[in-house]
Amino acid sequence: MAFFDLIYYYNLLKEFKTFYAKIPYEILLKMLVLYNEPHIHQAKELVTQKLEKECVVKQI
């Protein structure tokens, strides 16, 4: 299941249309750590917010 979630977040990154070569690997690693949390849905929301924030910061 985590594999499909990684595909989801990879597609989410593509949807932001960022053309940066550096994918925020540290955020992806944090996402994998958050999957160990008991509340997976809450972890997904946190990671999505972090990805959105990271992409906005890089665009500015």
PDB file of N, CA, C and O in Angstrom, chain B, residues numbered from 101:
ATOM      1  N   MET B 101       0.829  -1.194   0.000  1.00  0.00           N
ATOM      2  CA  MET B 101       0.000   0.000   0.000  1.00  0.00           C
ATOM      3  C   MET B 101       0.871   1.254   0.000  1.00  0.00           C
ATOM      4  O   MET B 101       0.540   2.244  -0.653  1.00  0.00           O
ATOM      5  N   ALA B 102       1.964   1.213   0.718  1.00  0.00           N
ATOM      6  CA  ALA B 102       2.838   2.392   0.771  1.00  0.00           C
ATOM      7  C   ALA B 102       3.415   2.697  -0.609  1.00  0.00           C
ATOM      8  O   ALA B 102       3.680   3.854  -0.932  1.00  0.00           O
ATOM      9  N   PHE B 103       3.610   1.655  -1.423  1.00  0.00           N
ATOM     10  CA  PHE B 103       4.141   1.872  -2.770  1.00  0.00           C
ATOM     11  C   PHE B 103       3.185   2.729  -3.600  1.00  0.00           C
ATOM     12  O   PHE B 103       3.611   3.645  -4.304  1.00  0.00           O
ATOM     13  N   PHE B 104       1.893   2.422  -3.509  1.00  0.00           N
ATOM     14  CA  PHE B 104       0.907   3.195  -4.258  1.00  0.00           C
ATOM     15  C   PHE B 104       0.798   4.612  -3.731  1.00  0.00           C
ATOM     16  O   PHE B 104       0.529   5.541  -4.492  1.00  0.00           O
ATOM     17  N   ASP B 105       1.004   4.784  -2.438  1.00  0.00           N
ATOM     18  CA  ASP B 105       0.994   6.131  -1.864  1.00  0.00           C
ATOM     19  C   ASP B 105       2.191   6.931  -2.350  1.00  0.00           C
ATOM     20  O   ASP B 105       2.078   8.137  -2.566  1.00  0.00           O
ATOM     21  N   LEU B 106       3.336   6.282  -2.527  1.00  0.00           N
ATOM     22  CA  LEU B 106       4.499   6.975  -3.087  1.00  0.00           C
ATOM     23  C   LEU B 106       4.219   7.419  -4.518  1.00  0.00           C
ATOM     24  O   LEU B 106       4.613   8.512  -4.926  1.00  0.00           O
ATOM     25  N   ILE B 107       3.535   6.565  -5.278  1.00  0.00           N
ATOM     26  CA  ILE B 107       3.155   6.953  -6.640  1.00  0.00           C
ATOM     27  C   ILE B 107       2.211   8.147  -6.585  1.00  0.00           C
ATOM     28  O   ILE B 107       2.316   9.067  -7.397  1.00  0.00           O
ATOM     29  N   TYR B 108       1.281   8.129  -5.620  1.00  0.00           N
ATOM     30  CA  TYR B 108       0.348   9.249  -5.474  1.00  0.00           C
ATOM     31  C   TYR B 108       1.102  10.549  -5.214  1.00  0.00           C
ATOM     32  O   TYR B 108       0.808  11.569  -5.837  1.00  0.00           O
ATOM     33  N   TYR B 109       2.053  10.524  -4.315  1.00  0.00           N
ATOM     34  CA  TYR B 109       2.784  11.750  -3.989  1.00  0.00           C
ATOM     35  C   TYR B 109       3.719  12.166  -5.126  1.00  0.00           C
ATOM     36  O   TYR B 109       3.974  13.356  -5.314  1.00  0.00           O
ATOM     37  N   TYR B 110       4.226  11.202  -5.878  1.00  0.00           N
ATOM     38  CA  TYR B 110       5.040  11.548  -7.043  1.00  0.00           C
ATOM     39  C   TYR B 110       4.176  12.267  -8.082  1.00  0.00           C
ATOM     40  O   TYR B 110       4.602  13.259  -8.673  1.00  0.00           O
ATOM     41  N   ASN B 111       2.970  11.763  -8.296  1.00  0.00           N
ATOM     42  CA  ASN B 111       2.050  12.427  -9.224  1.00  0.00           C
ATOM     43  C   ASN B 111       1.633  13.784  -8.690  1.00  0.00           C
ATOM     44  O   ASN B 111       1.422  14.718  -9.465  1.00  0.00           O
ATOM     45  N   LEU B 112       1.511  13.904  -7.376  1.00  0.00           N
ATOM     46  CA  LEU B 112       1.174  15.189  -6.765  1.00  0.00           C
ATOM     47  C   LEU B 112       2.277  16.206  -7.044  1.00  0.00           C
ATOM     48  O   LEU B 112       1.999  17.370  -7.333  1.00  0.00           O
ATOM     49  N   LEU B 113       3.523  15.763  -6.957  1.00  0.00           N
ATOM     50  CA  LEU B 113       4.639  16.655  -7.277  1.00  0.00           C
ATOM     51  C   LEU B 113       4.586  17.100  -8.733  1.00  0.00           C
ATOM     52  O   LEU B 113       4.851  18.261  -9.043  1.00  0.00           O
ATOM     53  N   LYS B 114       4.243  16.173  -9.625  1.00  0.00           N
ATOM     54  CA  LYS B 114       4.159  16.537 -11.039  1.00  0.00           C
ATOM     55  C   LYS B 114       3.018  17.517 -11.283  1.00  0.00           C
ATOM     56  O   LYS B 114       3.120  18.383 -12.152  1.00  0.00           O
ATOM     57  N   GLU B 115       1.923  17.385 -10.518  1.00  0.00           N
ATOM     58  CA  GLU B 115       0.787  18.280 -10.693  1.00  0.00           C
ATOM     59  C   GLU B 115       1.146  19.708 -10.322  1.00  0.00           C
ATOM     60  O   GLU B 115       0.566  20.647 -10.866  1.00  0.00           O
ATOM     61  N   PHE B 116       2.081  19.891  -9.417  1.00  0.00           N
ATOM     62  CA  PHE B 116       2.492  21.252  -9.052  1.00  0.00           C
ATOM     63  C   PHE B 116       3.320  21.899 -10.167  1.00  0.00           C
ATOM     64  O   PHE B 116       3.617  23.093 -10.125  1.00  0.00           O
ATOM     65  N   LYS B 117       3.685  21.085 -11.163  1.00  0.00           N
ATOM     66  CA  LYS B 117       4.427  21.563 -12.327  1.00  0.00           C
ATOM     67  C   LYS B 117       5.717  22.293 -11.939  1.00  0.00           C
ATOM     68  O   LYS B 117       6.055  23.341 -12.490  1.00  0.00           O
ATOM     69  N   THR B 118       6.406  21.715 -10.993  1.00  0.00           N
ATOM     70  CA  THR B 118       7.707  22.282 -10.628  1.00  0.00           C
ATOM     71  C   THR B 118       8.746  21.693 -11.565  1.00  0.00           C
ATOM     72  O   THR B 118       8.770  20.480 -11.772  1.00  0.00           O
ATOM     73  N   PHE B 119       9.590  22.514 -12.124  1.00  0.00           N
ATOM     74  CA  PHE B 119      10.593  22.048 -13.064  1.00  0.00           C
ATOM     75  C   PHE B 119      11.961  21.967 -12.399  1.00  0.00           C
ATOM     76  O   PHE B 119      12.986  21.918 -13.078  1.00  0.00           O
ATOM     77  N   TYR B 120      11.972  21.954 -11.078  1.00  0.00           N
ATOM     78  CA  TYR B 120      13.238  21.892 -10.357  1.00  0.00           C
ATOM     79  C   TYR B 120      13.800  20.485 -10.410  1.00  0.00           C
ATOM     80  O   TYR B 120      13.058  19.508 -10.306  1.00  0.00           O
ATOM     81  N   ALA B 121      15.091  20.386 -10.569  1.00  0.00           N
ATOM     82  CA  ALA B 121      15.731  19.074 -10.624  1.00  0.00           C
ATOM     83  C   ALA B 121      15.802  18.432  -9.247  1.00  0.00           C
ATOM     84  O   ALA B 121      15.849  17.208  -9.128  1.00  0.00           O
ATOM     85  N   LYS B 122      15.809  19.261  -8.204  1.00  0.00           N
ATOM     86  CA  LYS B 122      15.933  18.736  -6.845  1.00  0.00           C
ATOM     87  C   LYS B 122      14.549  18.444  -6.278  1.00  0.00           C
ATOM     88  O   LYS B 122      13.807  19.357  -5.914  1.00  0.00           O
ATOM     89  N   ILE B 123      14.219  17.178  -6.211  1.00  0.00           N
ATOM     90  CA  ILE B 123      12.975  16.769  -5.558  1.00  0.00           C
ATOM     91  C   ILE B 123      13.259  16.799  -4.058  1.00  0.00           C
ATOM     92  O   ILE B 123      14.319  16.355  -3.617  1.00  0.00           O
ATOM     93  N   PRO B 124      12.312  17.322  -3.272  1.00  0.00           N
ATOM     94  CA  PRO B 124      12.563  17.403  -1.821  1.00  0.00           C
ATOM     95  C   PRO B 124      12.629  16.018  -1.172  1.00  0.00           C
ATOM     96  O   PRO B 124      11.666  15.551  -0.565  1.00  0.00           O
ATOM     97  N   TYR B 125      13.786  15.380  -1.318  1.00  0.00           N
ATOM     98  CA  TYR B 125      13.948  14.024  -0.796  1.00  0.00           C
ATOM     99  C   TYR B 125      13.766  13.975   0.714  1.00  0.00           C
ATOM    100  O   TYR B 125      13.273  12.982   1.249  1.00  0.00           O
ATOM    101  N   GLU B 126      14.166  15.056   1.413  1.00  0.00           N
ATOM    102  CA  GLU B 126      14.006  15.028   2.866  1.00  0.00           C
ATOM    103  C   GLU B 126      12.538  14.956   3.251  1.00  0.00           C
ATOM    104  O   GLU B 126      12.188  14.353   4.265  1.00  0.00           O
ATOM    105  N   ILE B 127      11.677  15.570   2.444  1.00  0.00           N
ATOM    106  CA  ILE B 127      10.244  15.498   2.730  1.00  0.00           C
ATOM    107  C   ILE B 127       9.725  14.093   2.438  1.00  0.00           C
ATOM    108  O   ILE B 127       8.889  13.574   3.177  1.00  0.00           O
ATOM    109  N   LEU B 128      10.211  13.484   1.377  1.00  0.00           N
ATOM    110  CA  LEU B 128       9.795  12.116   1.080  1.00  0.00           C
ATOM    111  C   LEU B 128      10.251  11.156   2.176  1.00  0.00           C
ATOM    112  O   LEU B 128       9.537  10.214   2.519  1.00  0.00           O
ATOM    113  N   LEU B 129      11.434  11.396   2.720  1.00  0.00           N
ATOM    114  CA  LEU B 129      11.904  10.561   3.828  1.00  0.00           C
ATOM    115  C   LEU B 129      11.041  10.773   5.065  1.00  0.00           C
ATOM    116  O   LEU B 129      10.724   9.823   5.782  1.00  0.00           O
ATOM    117  N   LYS B 130      10.662  12.031   5.311  1.00  0.00           N
ATOM    118  CA  LYS B 130       9.766  12.295   6.440  1.00  0.00           C
ATOM    119  C   LYS B 130       8.437  11.593   6.235  1.00  0.00           C
ATOM    120  O   LYS B 130       7.831  11.107   7.189  1.00  0.00           O
ATOM    121  N   MET B 131       7.980  11.540   4.976  1.00  0.00           N
ATOM    122  CA  MET B 131       6.731  10.859   4.680  1.00  0.00           C
ATOM    123  C   MET B 131       6.835   9.385   5.050  1.00  0.00           C
ATOM    124  O   MET B 131       5.911   8.825   5.640  1.00  0.00           O
ATOM    125  N   LEU B 132       7.950   8.760   4.706  1.00  0.00           N
ATOM    126  CA  LEU B 132       8.125   7.348   5.046  1.00  0.00           C
ATOM    127  C   LEU B 132       8.154   7.148   6.555  1.00  0.00           C
ATOM    128  O   LEU B 132       7.654   6.145   7.063  1.00  0.00           O
ATOM    129  N   VAL B 133       8.736   8.099   7.267  1.00  0.00           N
ATOM    130  CA  VAL B 133       8.752   8.009   8.730  1.00  0.00           C
ATOM    131  C   VAL B 133       7.339   8.154   9.271  1.00  0.00           C
ATOM    132  O   VAL B 133       6.953   7.462  10.213  1.00  0.00           O
ATOM    133  N   LEU B 134       6.568   9.057   8.673  1.00  0.00           N
ATOM    134  CA  LEU B 134       5.206   9.285   9.141  1.00  0.00           C
ATOM    135  C   LEU B 134       4.310   8.072   8.910  1.00  0.00           C
ATOM    136  O   LEU B 134       3.291   7.927   9.585  1.00  0.00           O
ATOM    137  N   TYR B 135       4.669   7.201   7.970  1.00  0.00           N
ATOM    138  CA  TYR B 135       3.858   6.006   7.745  1.00  0.00           C
ATOM    139  C   TYR B 135       3.905   5.062   8.932  1.00  0.00           C
ATOM    140  O   TYR B 135       3.073   4.162   9.039  1.00  0.00           O
ATOM    141  N   ASN B 136       4.853   5.251   9.814  1.00  0.00           N
ATOM    142  CA  ASN B 136       4.900   4.441  11.025  1.00  0.00           C
ATOM    143  C   ASN B 136       3.947   4.957  12.089  1.00  0.00           C
ATOM    144  O   ASN B 136       3.747   4.314  13.119  1.00  0.00           O
ATOM    145  N   GLU B 137       3.356   6.130  11.834  1.00  0.00           N
ATOM    146  CA  GLU B 137       2.394   6.686  12.780  1.00  0.00           C
ATOM    147  C   GLU B 137       1.103   5.864  12.728  1.00  0.00           C
ATOM    148  O   GLU B 137       0.780   5.274  11.697  1.00  0.00           O
ATOM    149  N   PRO B 138       0.370   5.827  13.841  1.00  0.00           N
ATOM    150  CA  PRO B 138      -0.876   5.043  13.851  1.00  0.00           C
ATOM    151  C   PRO B 138      -1.973   5.666  12.988  1.00  0.00           C
ATOM    152  O   PRO B 138      -2.824   4.951  12.458  1.00  0.00           O
ATOM    153  N   HIS B 139      -1.960   6.977  12.846  1.00  0.00           N
ATOM    154  CA  HIS B 139      -3.008   7.644  12.083  1.00  0.00           C
ATOM    155  C   HIS B 139      -2.458   7.997  10.705  1.00  0.00           C
ATOM    156  O   HIS B 139      -1.910   9.080  10.497  1.00  0.00           O
ATOM    157  N   ILE B 140      -2.613   7.072   9.778  1.00  0.00           N
ATOM    158  CA  ILE B 140      -2.011   7.247   8.458  1.00  0.00           C
ATOM    159  C   ILE B 140      -2.666   8.403   7.712  1.00  0.00           C
ATOM    160  O   ILE B 140      -1.985   9.154   7.014  1.00  0.00           O
ATOM    161  N   HIS B 141      -3.982   8.553   7.852  1.00  0.00           N
ATOM    162  CA  HIS B 141      -4.669   9.635   7.130  1.00  0.00           C
ATOM    163  C   HIS B 141      -4.133  10.992   7.569  1.00  0.00           C
ATOM    164  O   HIS B 141      -3.904  11.874   6.741  1.00  0.00           O
ATOM    165  N   GLN B 142      -3.936  11.154   8.866  1.00  0.00           N
ATOM    166  CA  GLN B 142      -3.399  12.415   9.387  1.00  0.00           C
ATOM    167  C   GLN B 142      -1.967  12.629   8.880  1.00  0.00           C
ATOM    168  O   GLN B 142      -1.579  13.755   8.568  1.00  0.00           O
ATOM    169  N   ALA B 143      -1.199  11.567   8.803  1.00  0.00           N
ATOM    170  CA  ALA B 143       0.173  11.673   8.298  1.00  0.00           C
ATOM    171  C   ALA B 143       0.171  12.100   6.832  1.00  0.00           C
ATOM    172  O   ALA B 143       1.000  12.912   6.420  1.00  0.00           O
ATOM    173  N   LYS B 144      -0.755  11.557   6.048  1.00  0.00           N
ATOM    174  CA  LYS B 144      -0.837  11.933   4.636  1.00  0.00           C
ATOM    175  C   LYS B 144      -1.159  13.415   4.490  1.00  0.00           C
ATOM    176  O   LYS B 144      -0.599  14.094   3.629  1.00  0.00           O
ATOM    177  N   GLU B 145      -2.056  13.913   5.327  1.00  0.00           N
ATOM    178  CA  GLU B 145      -2.402  15.336   5.256  1.00  0.00           C
ATOM    179  C   GLU B 145      -1.200  16.208   5.606  1.00  0.00           C
ATOM    180  O   GLU B 145      -0.962  17.226   4.958  1.00  0.00           O
ATOM    181  N   LEU B 146      -0.441  15.812   6.630  1.00  0.00           N
ATOM    182  CA  LEU B 146       0.745  16.580   7.015  1.00  0.00           C
ATOM    183  C   LEU B 146       1.769  16.612   5.889  1.00  0.00           C
ATOM    184  O   LEU B 146       2.351  17.658   5.602  1.00  0.00           O
ATOM    185  N   VAL B 147       1.987  15.476   5.260  1.00  0.00           N
ATOM    186  CA  VAL B 147       2.968  15.409   4.182  1.00  0.00           C
ATOM    187  C   VAL B 147       2.506  16.225   2.985  1.00  0.00           C
ATOM    188  O   VAL B 147       3.308  16.910   2.350  1.00  0.00           O
ATOM    189  N   THR B 148       1.208  16.155   2.674  1.00  0.00           N
ATOM    190  CA  THR B 148       0.681  16.941   1.557  1.00  0.00           C
ATOM    191  C   THR B 148       0.878  18.424   1.812  1.00  0.00           C
ATOM    192  O   THR B 148       1.253  19.167   0.905  1.00  0.00           O
ATOM    193  N   GLN B 149       0.627  18.865   3.046  1.00  0.00           N
ATOM    194  CA  GLN B 149       0.827  20.277   3.385  1.00  0.00           C
ATOM    195  C   GLN B 149       2.300  20.657   3.251  1.00  0.00           C
ATOM    196  O   GLN B 149       2.622  21.739   2.760  1.00  0.00           O
ATOM    197  N   LYS B 150       3.191  19.771   3.685  1.00  0.00           N
ATOM    198  CA  LYS B 150       4.625  20.064   3.590  1.00  0.00           C
ATOM    199  C   LYS B 150       5.068  20.150   2.135  1.00  0.00           C
ATOM    200  O   LYS B 150       5.876  21.006   1.777  1.00  0.00           O
ATOM    201  N   LEU B 151       4.535  19.255   1.293  1.00  0.00           N
ATOM    202  CA  LEU B 151       4.888  19.295  -0.126  1.00  0.00           C
ATOM    203  C   LEU B 151       4.398  20.581  -0.772  1.00  0.00           C
ATOM    204  O   LEU B 151       5.114  21.207  -1.555  1.00  0.00           O
ATOM    205  N   GLU B 152       3.162  20.974  -0.435  1.00  0.00           N
ATOM    206  CA  GLU B 152       2.619  22.213  -0.994  1.00  0.00           C
ATOM    207  C   GLU B 152       3.461  23.402  -0.556  1.00  0.00           C
ATOM    208  O   GLU B 152       3.778  24.277  -1.362  1.00  0.00           O
ATOM    209  N   LYS B 153       3.822  23.432   0.725  1.00  0.00           N
ATOM    210  CA  LYS B 153       4.615  24.544   1.252  1.00  0.00           C
ATOM    211  C   LYS B 153       5.989  24.587   0.585  1.00  0.00           C
ATOM    212  O   LYS B 153       6.473  25.662   0.229  1.00  0.00           O
ATOM    213  N   GLU B 154       6.613  23.431   0.415  1.00  0.00           N
ATOM    214  CA  GLU B 154       7.937  23.352  -0.209  1.00  0.00           C
ATOM    215  C   GLU B 154       7.881  23.849  -1.649  1.00  0.00           C
ATOM    216  O   GLU B 154       8.766  24.585  -2.085  1.00  0.00           O
ATOM    217  N   CYS B 155       6.862  23.457  -2.380  1.00  0.00           N
ATOM    218  CA  CYS B 155       6.750  23.876  -3.779  1.00  0.00           C
ATOM    219  C   CYS B 155       6.491  25.373  -3.881  1.00  0.00           C
ATOM    220  O   CYS B 155       7.023  26.031  -4.774  1.00  0.00           O
ATOM    221  N   VAL B 156       5.686  25.915  -2.985  1.00  0.00           N
ATOM    222  CA  VAL B 156       5.411  27.356  -3.006  1.00  0.00           C
ATOM    223  C   VAL B 156       6.677  28.132  -2.683  1.00  0.00           C
ATOM    224  O   VAL B 156       6.958  29.149  -3.317  1.00  0.00           O
ATOM    225  N   VAL B 157       7.439  27.666  -1.708  1.00  0.00           N
ATOM    226  CA  VAL B 157       8.675  28.352  -1.322  1.00  0.00           C
ATOM    227  C   VAL B 157       9.661  28.349  -2.483  1.00  0.00           C
ATOM    228  O   VAL B 157      10.322  29.357  -2.731  1.00  0.00           O
ATOM    229  N   LYS B 158       9.771  27.233  -3.196  1.00  0.00           N
ATOM    230  CA  LYS B 158      10.721  27.151  -4.308  1.00  0.00           C
ATOM    231  C   LYS B 158      10.287  28.029  -5.473  1.00  0.00           C
ATOM    232  O   LYS B 158      11.134  28.539  -6.207  1.00  0.00           O
ATOM    233  N   GLN B 159       8.978  28.214  -5.656  1.00  0.00           N
ATOM    234  CA  GLN B 159       8.501  29.039  -6.766  1.00  0.00           C
ATOM    235  C   GLN B 159       8.745  30.511  -6.501  1.00  0.00           C
ATOM    236  O   GLN B 159       8.938  31.282  -7.442  1.00  0.00           O
ATOM    237  N   ILE B 160       8.741  30.913  -5.250  1.00  0.00           N
ATOM    238  CA  ILE B 160       8.994  32.322  -4.890  1.00  0.00           C
ATOM    239  C   ILE B 160      10.463  32.563  -4.954  1.00  0.00           C
ATOM    240  O   ILE B 160      10.919  33.676  -4.691  1.00  0.00           O
TER     241      ILE B 160
END
